[in-house]
């Protein structure tokens, strides 16, 4: 993020370049990350746990969507699209993957892909509809043909049928996927460089959003995990995913669809800073 700030301040990257970086990250790099997460040997136990994690993820997102719809239902407010998006969608990839890997290991990361899959199914349909203020049959058809959703379905097929991918293909795909976090953080830094963080911390709406994203969302996931009796590793992975700060996509999507991406960067920064305290507290209860 600091590199993004410096590049913008030193005029190395301008507004147009920033938009193109956003598109590159969303349309090329993100789909590769999703697809690569499914390239593992098939096991029945893994599939069972993955389906349980998917059910838990669906319930968690359903609760967040309901809360966001009620809290941010006033379409006349100019910032509500950005706030609604940030309320529902977490940074489950950039922060969730390394955190889950550190807590429960690679198996947890595999189960986290269920949450990431649900994230991508929704963010490329509902998320775009929120940011673009559009919801038509033609729009939905175009959204369902997005690279991220194609990667989800293709990856699942490769996992189920154990389709081999040659090393000379996997290697460059892996290198490109590794650009995901750096590119997204650079774009976030550029947006953040145009925002007033001190002003953000004085905004009561930011703290309301932080409570919904960092406290209420994972609380729903914990309750659903107990109710469904989800296997421990799968439950921990999804709960951590639900408890991550606002997705960096809030900046990328706001930038792409003409919303207030500077405010999106402020929400991203505020939730990221506060999550340093809320995530460790969350882990104490799971």
Residue pairs with C-beta under 8 A, 6 or more apart in sequence:
1 185
1 186
1 188
1 189
1 192
2 189
3 185
3 186
3 189
4 13
4 185
4 186
4 187
4 188
4 189
4 190
4 191
4 192
4 193
5 189
5 190
5 192
5 193
6 12
6 189
7 13
7 186
7 189
7 190
8 14
8 18
8 189
8 190
8 193
8 194
9 193
13 21
13 186
13 190
18 187
18 190
18 191
18 255
19 255
19 256
21 183
21 186
21 187
22 187
22 251
22 252
22 255
22 256
23 256
24 183
25 180
25 183
25 184
25 187
25 252
26 148
26 249
26 252
26 253
26 256
27 146
27 147
28 147
28 176
29 176
29 177
29 179
29 180
29 183
30 93
30 120
30 147
30 148
30 151
30 180
31 147
31 148
31 150
31 151
32 151
32 173
32 176
32 177
32 180
33 93
33 177
33 180
34 113
34 116
34 117
34 120
34 148
34 151
34 152
34 155
35 151
35 154
35 155
35 158
35 173
36 155
36 170
36 173
36 174
36 177
37 109
37 110
37 113
37 116
37 155
38 113
38 155
38 156
38 158
38 159
39 155
39 158
39 159
39 165
39 170
40 46
40 110
40 159
41 162
42 159
42 160
42 161
42 162
46 107
46 110
47 160
49 111
49 231
49 233
49 234
50 110
50 111
50 113
50 114
50 234
51 114
52 228
52 230
52 231
52 234
53 111
53 112
53 114
53 115
53 230
53 234
53 235
53 237
53 238
54 114
54 117
54 118
55 228
55 230
56 114
56 221
56 224
56 225
56 228
56 230
56 234
56 235
56 238
57 114
57 115
57 117
57 118
57 119
57 238
57 241
58 118
59 220
59 221
59 224
59 228
60 115
60 217
60 220
60 221
60 224
60 238
60 242
61 88
61 118
61 119
61 122
63 217
63 220
63 224
64 87
64 88
64 212
64 216
64 217
64 220
64 242
65 88
65 122
65 126
67 87
67 212
67 216
68 84
68 87
68 88
68 212
69 84
71 87
71 208
71 212
72 80
72 83
72 84
72 87
74 80
75 133
78 260
79 205
79 260
79 263
81 130
81 131
81 133
81 254
81 259
82 131
82 250
82 254
82 259
82 260
82 263
82 264
82 267
83 205
83 209
83 267
84 130
85 127
85 130
85 131
85 247
85 249
85 250
85 253
85 254
85 264
86 209
86 213
86 246
86 247
86 250
86 264
86 267
86 268
86 271
87 209
87 212
87 213
87 217
88 122
88 126
88 127
89 119
89 122
89 123
89 127
89 246
89 247
89 249
89 250
90 96
90 119
90 213
90 217
90 241
90 242
90 243
90 244
90 245
90 246
90 247
91 244
91 245
91 246
91 247
91 248
91 268
91 272
92 112
92 115
92 116
92 119
92 241
92 242
92 244
92 247
93 116
93 119
93 180
94 180
94 181
94 184
94 185
94 248
95 244
95 245
95 272
95 275
96 112
96 115
96 116
96 240
96 241
96 244
97 109
97 112
99 240
99 244
99 279
100 108
100 109
100 112
100 236
100 237
100 240
100 241
101 108
101 109
103 236
103 240
103 283
104 233
104 236
104 237
107 233
108 233
108 234
108 236
108 237
109 237
111 233
111 234
111 237
111 238
112 237
112 238
112 240
112 241
114 234
114 237
114 238
115 237
115 238
115 241
115 242
116 241
117 152
117 156
119 241
119 247
120 148
120 149
120 151
120 152
121 149
121 152
123 148
123 247
123 249
123 253
124 143
124 144
124 146
124 148
124 149
125 140
125 143
125 144
127 249
127 253
128 134
128 139
128 143
128 253
128 257
129 135
129 139
129 143
131 253
131 254
131 256
131 257
131 259
132 139
132 257
143 149
157 163
158 165
165 173
184 248
184 249
184 252
185 248
187 248
187 251
187 252
187 255
188 248
188 251
188 265
188 268
188 269
191 251
191 255
191 261
191 262
191 264
191 265
191 268
192 265
192 266
192 268
192 269
194 262
194 265
195 262
195 263
195 265
195 266
195 269
196 266
197 266
197 269
197 270
200 206
200 266
200 267
200 269
200 270
201 270
203 266
206 266
206 267
206 270
209 246
209 267
209 270
209 271
210 270
210 271
210 274
213 245
213 246
213 271
214 243
214 245
214 271
214 274
214 275
214 278
214 279
215 278
217 242
217 243
218 239
218 240
218 242
218 243
218 282
220 242
221 238
221 239
221 241
221 242
221 243
222 239
222 285
222 286
224 230
225 235
225 238
225 239
230 238
235 286
236 286
239 282
239 286
240 279
240 282
240 283
243 275
243 278
243 279
243 282
244 275
244 279
245 268
245 271
245 272
245 274
245 275
246 267
246 268
246 271
246 272
247 268
248 268
250 264
250 267
250 268
251 261
251 264
251 265
251 268
253 259
253 264
254 260
254 261
254 263
254 264
255 261
255 264
